[in-house]
Amino acid sequence: MQISRIPTGINGLDSLIEGGFPIPSIILISGSAGSGKTTFAFQFLIQGAKRGEKGLYVSTLSESWEWMLRFMSTFEFFDSKYIEDGTIEYLDLGKDLAEMEEAKILRKIKEVVARTMPQRIVIDPINVVNPYVKNYRQFLFDLVTMLKELSTVTLITGEVNEREKYPVDVGYTADGIITLIMKSEENIIKRYVQILKMRGTAHSLSLHPLEITSEGIEVLRARF
């Protein structure tokens, strides 16, 4: 049976994963601070908006939405009309996390999803939820189970330190794992992307050079 897919919006990535992300699926985008996780997530949402697909961005950090949009507006792929017309909606969980139990967090996400009916969802980042729930692994399982009942592709971003490839608790529930890597080579920071897991997909396992320019994120052909 052929698997339906949607384009990622990341130049150079789709050819490495048989044309795009499987539908439905949960994809973990992991990396250290500054590796490009949020930019990746917005390119994914904007790509969907250009195709007429609704998007939902869920923030766990309670960052200013206006500040985030100003930052994203520096990229050529970004178009504010998709925010203004509601094609991409925003849910700020961060301001309520300390006062919400696991069930209430899940119910809040489910209510917004039911209202907006998105085809693409981003949860950025997931690690922040950990201190606020009693059983983080059970929370992740319940969250993923809920999302997999929908015909959506969900990107969950995860912050890691230099010694980690990805957050293990999140990775075991995900259908795909993509890690954004920053390496110091001859005193120069270079960026790479590696696809560690993508269910139902014949994918590259190589380290592929990654660039972040005014056009956004682009994956280049592996040199090794």
C-alpha positions in Angstrom: 0.0 0.0 0.0 1.4 3.4 -1.0 1.8 5.9 1.8 0.4 9.4 1.4 2.9 12.2 2.0 3.1 15.9 2.2 6.0 18.1 1.2 8.1 19.3 4.1 8.8 22.8 2.8 12.6 22.3 3.5 14.6 22.6 0.2 16.5 19.4 -0.4 14.9 17.3 2.3 12.0 15.7 0.4 14.2 13.8 -2.0 15.8 12.1 1.0 12.5 10.8 2.4 10.6 9.6 -0.6 8.9 12.9 -1.3 7.8 14.1 2.1 6.5 13.3 5.6 4.0 10.3 5.8 0.4 11.2 6.6 -0.4 10.8 9.5 2.8 10.9 11.5 4.6 12.4 14.5 8.0 13.8 13.6 10.6 14.8 16.2 12.9 17.6 15.2 15.8 17.7 17.7 18.8 19.9 18.1 20.6 22.2 20.5 19.8 25.9 21.0 20.2 27.9 17.7 20.2 24.8 15.5 17.1 25.9 13.5 14.3 23.9 15.0 11.7 26.8 15.1 12.7 28.0 11.6 12.3 24.4 10.4 8.8 24.3 12.0 7.7 27.6 10.4 8.9 26.6 7.0 6.8 23.4 7.4 3.7 25.4 8.4 4.1 28.0 5.6 4.5 25.3 3.0 1.2 23.9 4.1 -0.5 27.3 4.1 0.6 27.8 0.5 -1.1 24.5 -0.3 -4.3 25.7 1.4 -3.7 23.5 4.5 -4.5 24.8 8.0 -1.7 25.0 10.5 -1.5 25.2 14.3 1.6 26.4 16.2 1.6 25.4 19.9 4.2 27.2 22.0 5.2 25.9 25.4 7.5 28.9 26.1 5.0 31.7 26.4 7.1 33.7 24.0 5.6 36.8 22.4 3.8 35.8 19.2 4.5 39.2 17.7 8.2 39.0 18.5 8.3 35.5 16.9 6.6 36.8 13.8 9.0 39.7 13.5 11.9 37.3 13.6 10.4 35.0 11.0 9.6 37.9 8.7 13.3 38.2 8.0 13.1 35.0 6.0 11.9 35.1 2.4 9.7 32.1 2.8 7.5 33.8 5.4 4.2 35.5 4.4 2.3 37.2 7.2 -1.0 36.9 5.3 -1.3 33.3 6.5 -1.2 34.5 10.1 -3.6 37.4 9.5 -6.2 35.3 7.7 -6.1 32.5 10.3 -4.6 29.8 8.0 -2.0 29.4 10.7 -3.2 29.8 14.3 -1.3 30.1 17.5 -1.8 28.5 20.9 0.3 29.7 23.9 0.4 26.9 26.5 3.4 28.3 28.3 1.5 30.9 30.4 -0.8 28.1 31.8 1.5 25.1 32.2 2.1 25.7 35.9 -1.6 25.6 36.7 -2.6 22.7 34.3 -2.6 19.0 35.0 -1.8 16.5 32.3 -5.4 15.9 31.3 -6.2 19.6 31.1 -3.1 20.2 28.8 -4.2 17.5 26.5 -7.8 18.7 26.6 -6.7 22.2 25.7 -4.8 21.0 22.7 -7.6 18.8 21.6 -10.2 21.6 21.8 -8.1 23.9 19.7 -7.4 21.2 17.1 -11.1 20.4 17.0 -11.9 24.1 16.3 -9.2 24.8 13.8 -9.0 21.4 12.0 -5.3 21.7 11.1 -3.5 19.4 8.6 -0.1 20.5 10.1 0.7 20.9 13.8 3.8 22.1 15.5 4.6 21.7 19.3 7.7 23.8 20.1 9.5 22.7 22.3 8.1 19.6 24.1 10.8 19.5 26.8 9.4 22.4 28.7 6.3 20.4 29.6 8.4 17.8 31.6 8.6 19.6 34.9 4.9 20.3 35.0 3.5 16.8 34.6 3.7 13.9 37.1 4.4 11.2 34.5 6.1 12.7 31.4 6.4 9.4 29.5 2.7 8.7 30.0 1.8 12.3 29.0 3.8 11.9 25.7 2.1 8.6 25.0 -1.3 10.1 25.5 -0.4 13.2 23.4 0.8 11.1 20.5 -2.1 8.7 20.7 -4.5 11.7 20.5 -2.6 13.2 17.6 -2.4 10.0 15.6 -6.2 9.7 15.6 -6.1 12.8 13.3 -5.1 12.9 9.7 -2.3 15.3 10.4 1.4 15.6 10.4 2.8 16.9 13.7 6.3 18.3 14.3 7.5 18.1 17.9 10.7 20.0 18.6 13.0 18.8 21.3 16.0 20.6 22.8 19.2 18.6 23.4 22.6 19.2 24.8 25.8 18.6 22.9 26.1 14.9 24.0 22.5 14.0 23.1 21.2 13.2 19.6 17.5 13.5 20.5 15.3 13.3 23.6 14.8 9.6 24.1 11.4 9.9 25.9 10.0 11.7 22.8 11.9 9.6 20.3 10.3 6.3 21.2 6.8 7.6 20.5 7.7 9.4 17.2 7.3 8.0 13.7 10.3 10.0 12.5 13.4 11.6 14.0 15.4 14.4 12.3 18.3 15.8 14.2 19.9 19.2 13.4 23.5 19.2 14.3 26.0 22.0 14.9 29.7 20.9 14.8 32.9 22.8 15.4 35.3 22.1 12.5 38.6 24.0 12.4 37.1 26.7 14.7 34.1 27.1 12.4 30.6 26.0 13.4 29.0 23.9 10.6 25.5 22.7 10.4 24.2 19.2 9.4 21.0 17.3 9.3 20.6 13.6 9.8 17.4 11.5 9.4 17.6 8.9 12.2 14.1 7.4 11.7 11.2 7.6 9.3 8.7 4.8 9.5 7.5 3.4 6.1 10.2 5.3 4.3 13.5 4.4 2.6 15.6 7.3 3.8 19.2 8.6 3.8 21.2 8.0 7.0 24.1 10.3 5.9 25.0 13.6 7.5 23.9 16.2 5.0 25.2 19.8 5.2 22.5 22.3 6.2 22.4 26.0 5.5 20.3 28.7 7.0 20.1 31.8 4.8 17.6 34.6 4.2 15.6 32.0 2.1 15.4 29.7 5.1 16.7 26.2 5.7 18.2 24.2 2.9 19.6 20.7 2.9 22.6 20.1 0.6 23.9 16.9 -0.9 26.0 14.9 1.4 29.7 15.0 0.7 30.6 11.8 2.5 
